[in-house]
Amino acid sequence: MPRRPRPRGARGTGPSASGCAAWPTRRPCTGWTCKPPTAGGAPLEPALAADGVDEVLRLWLGCHQPPRAHTSGRAVALRVPGREWTVALHPGIVDFCPDATPDAVVSGSASDVDLWLWGRGDESALSVEGDVAAVRALREAVAGVTV
C-alpha cells in the first residue's frame, strides 16, 4: 500500500531532514523547537504563543508535575496582552486561581513568556515583580515536565 503524503505542516515521529527530532503536535513548526535555547528567531505569533502558555500550564504541568517540585502554594501570575493565568503549585496539584492575589507577576509579550516557559527564552526579556523564588520554582517545575 503506498504511503500517503502528510499534509503540509504535519509532524511525525523520528528525526527530520534537518536532524531535529519531530513529535506529534498541533503547533506549527516555528523553528524554535529545532534550535538550541540560546538561538534567536522571530517572535511567535501572539495568539499561538498565548496558546503555548496555556498548553504548558494546563497540559504539561497540570498533568505531569514533577514529584519534587517546589510546592510552596505561592501564586504566580503570568500576564501577556489580553490573557492572564494565576497558578500555585501544591503537592501534586497545579491550582489555577484567577481570583488570588499573586505573590509574583511575570509579564511580557506572549512570545517572550511562552518561550521562557518552554526554556527557549531568557527571563531578562520579561518583567518579574514580587517573589522571584516563586517564579523560578514555577519555571523549574515546568522544566521538569518539558525536558
C-alpha angles and dihedrals in degrees: 000000000000118000115250115231115251117247115260110280094017117141130215133177130275133039118330127216089270091057091249118128113244126203136185109283140152091217117095118242108271100173091246093096091058099045128078116259092259095052118109127227144155115299116264118255106270098239092046091048093049088050088052091055090051091047096052093047099043104029107028103029095027093055103029109034109167113249094237096046114143100257107185093143090234112148120236121193119209111200129190126163106292098000138070135181125189114194137172125195117227126169104297093344136092106205115207102206110173093171096050123108102242122233088211137017126208114191137171142108115324089247094052094047093046094048091047092051091050091048093249099106138051127251088229089075089062137070110238119189129176127004104021090183090060090050093050091046090055091050091048091051090050090048089053092059101036100050 
